[in-house]
């Protein structure tokens, strides 16, 4: 009898490691897009910046523009969790107060520069809008659970659309306002938090 062959090669990557690689690729892509533009950036350059091959980049992302998606989707799960825990009769803003001191929702300064690129880069704009399109049903399910409504009820869907639009408008507004060079990260972060609070307060008039 021959001995059973053991598994050879590298062990499979954990989901946590895959997520970390995706995030590393995303940050490298952002840096290159900001420094030299989207058109001049290649998958090979993105891979080199991370220390992986272009093949690995394409294994995780179908296009170079989609490489930034993990940064655009930052906070979706945290926002949904906050919606589920939103106490009846309490202000919507209060449900999110604990998020403003973390990186779970507030993106870094490079995301502001990336968002400004979406004005002139249709590929990046498409990824940004698609991310919000996919976030909307996540928010709708959270609002339905909070209200004890069935998943196919239209009211959570409408409220999620309002909330989603308010959050997107707030982040874009912040990105345009903090375009001036020399804006410190602390100032930018405070401005974004204030803008998001205003957006939530405004949206809450239709979410109560």
C-alpha positions in Angstrom: 0.0 0.0 0.0 1.2 3.5 -0.7 0.9 6.3 1.7 -1.8 8.8 1.1 -0.6 11.9 -0.5 -0.8 15.0 1.6 -1.8 18.4 0.4 1.1 20.2 -1.4 1.6 23.9 -2.1 0.6 26.9 -0.2 -2.3 26.7 2.2 -5.5 28.4 1.1 -5.9 32.0 2.1 -8.4 32.8 4.9 -11.2 35.2 4.2 -9.6 37.7 6.5 -6.4 37.6 4.4 -8.3 37.9 1.2 -10.0 41.0 2.5 -6.7 42.4 3.6 -5.2 41.8 0.1 -8.2 43.5 -1.5 -7.8 46.5 0.8 -4.1 46.7 0.0 -4.8 46.7 -3.7 -7.5 49.3 -3.2 -5.1 51.7 -1.4 -2.4 51.2 -4.0 -4.8 51.9 -6.8 -6.0 55.1 -5.1 -2.5 56.3 -4.7 -1.6 55.7 -8.3 -4.9 57.2 -9.6 -4.3 60.4 -7.6 -0.6 60.6 -8.6 -0.8 59.9 -12.3 -4.4 59.5 -13.3 -6.6 56.5 -14.1 -5.6 56.2 -17.8 -1.9 56.1 -17.1 -2.3 53.4 -14.4 -1.9 49.7 -15.2 -2.8 46.6 -13.4 0.9 45.7 -13.4 1.7 49.0 -11.5 -1.0 48.3 -9.0 0.3 44.8 -8.4 3.9 46.0 -8.1 2.9 48.6 -5.4 1.4 45.8 -3.3 4.0 43.1 -4.1 1.7 40.9 -6.1 1.3 40.0 -9.8 -1.1 41.7 -12.2 -2.8 38.3 -12.4 -3.5 38.5 -8.7 -5.0 41.9 -9.1 -7.3 40.7 -11.8 -8.3 37.7 -9.7 -9.7 40.1 -7.1 -11.1 42.8 -9.4 -12.4 42.8 -13.0 -11.1 46.2 -13.9 -8.6 48.7 -12.5 -11.4 51.1 -11.6 -13.1 48.5 -9.5 -10.0 48.1 -7.4 -11.2 51.0 -5.3 -14.5 49.4 -4.4 -13.5 48.2 -0.9 -12.8 51.8 0.0 -16.1 53.0 -1.4 -18.0 50.3 0.5 -16.5 51.2 3.9 -19.1 51.5 6.5 -22.1 49.7 4.9 -22.2 46.9 7.5 -21.6 49.4 10.3 -24.4 51.6 9.1 -26.8 48.7 8.7 -26.0 47.5 12.3 -26.6 51.0 13.6 -30.0 51.1 11.9 -31.1 47.8 13.5 -30.1 49.2 16.9 -31.8 52.5 16.4 -34.2 52.9 19.3 -37.8 53.9 18.5 -38.5 57.5 19.3 -34.8 58.4 19.4 -33.1 60.8 16.8 -31.6 59.0 13.9 -28.3 60.9 14.4 -28.0 59.4 17.9 -27.8 55.9 16.4 -24.7 56.8 14.6 -22.9 58.9 17.2 -20.6 56.0 18.2 -19.4 55.7 14.6 -17.9 59.2 14.2 -14.8 58.3 16.3 -13.9 55.2 14.3 -12.6 54.4 10.8 -15.6 52.2 10.2 -17.6 54.9 8.4 -15.3 57.9 8.1 -12.9 57.4 5.2 -9.4 58.9 5.0 -8.3 61.9 3.1 -7.3 59.8 0.1 -11.0 58.9 -0.4 -11.8 62.6 -0.7 -9.3 62.9 -3.5 -10.6 59.8 -5.1 -14.2 61.1 -5.0 -13.1 64.3 -6.7 -11.8 62.1 -9.5 -15.2 60.6 -10.0 -16.2 64.0 -11.5 -14.0 63.4 -14.5 -13.5 59.6 -14.5 -16.7 57.8 -15.6 -15.3 54.4 -14.7 -14.8 55.5 -11.1 -18.1 57.2 -11.0 -19.8 54.0 -12.1 -18.1 52.0 -9.3 -19.1 54.7 -6.7 -22.8 54.7 -7.8 -22.9 50.9 -8.0 -21.6 50.6 -4.5 -24.4 52.8 -3.2 -26.9 50.9 -5.4 -25.9 47.7 -3.7 -25.9 49.2 -0.2 -29.5 50.3 -0.5 -31.2 46.9 -0.1 -28.8 46.2 2.9 -30.2 49.4 4.6 -33.8 48.4 3.6 -33.5 45.0 5.3 -32.1 46.7 8.4 -34.9 49.2 8.6 -37.5 46.4 7.9 -36.1 44.4 10.8 -36.1 47.4 13.1 -39.8 48.2 12.3 -40.9 44.5 12.3 -42.0 44.8 8.7 -41.8 42.1 6.0 -38.9 42.2 3.7 -41.0 43.0 0.7 -42.7 46.0 2.3 -42.1 49.1 0.2 -41.7 51.5 3.1 -38.3 50.4 4.3 -37.1 50.5 0.6 -38.2 54.1 0.2 -36.6 55.1 3.6 -33.4 53.3 2.7 -33.3 55.2 -0.6 -33.6 58.5 1.2 -31.0 57.6 3.7 -28.6 56.2 1.0 -29.0 59.4 -1.1 -28.4 61.6 2.0 -25.2 59.7 2.9 -23.9 59.8 -0.7 -24.7 63.5 -1.0 -23.0 64.3 2.3 -19.7 62.5 1.4 -19.6 64.1 -2.0 -20.3 67.5 -0.6 -17.5 67.0 1.9 -15.1 65.9 -0.8 -15.8 69.0 -2.9 -15.5 71.3 0.2 -12.1 70.0 1.4 -10.4 70.1 -2.0 -8.1 73.0 -0.9 -4.5 72.0 -0.4 -3.3 72.2 3.2 -6.5 70.9 4.8 -5.4 68.9 7.8 -6.7 65.3 8.2 -8.2 66.3 11.6 -10.1 69.2 10.0 -11.3 67.1 7.1 -12.5 64.4 9.5 -14.4 66.9 11.6 -16.0 68.4 8.6 -17.1 65.0 7.3 -18.6 64.1 10.6 -20.5 67.4 10.8 -21.7 67.0 7.2 -22.9 63.4 7.8 -24.8 64.6 11.0 -26.5 67.3 9.0 -27.4 64.7 6.3 -28.9 62.3 8.8 -30.9 65.0 10.5 -32.3 66.1 7.2 -33.1 62.6 6.1 -34.7 61.7 9.4 -37.7 63.9 8.7 -38.8 61.2 6.4 -37.5 58.3 8.3 -39.4 58.6 11.6 
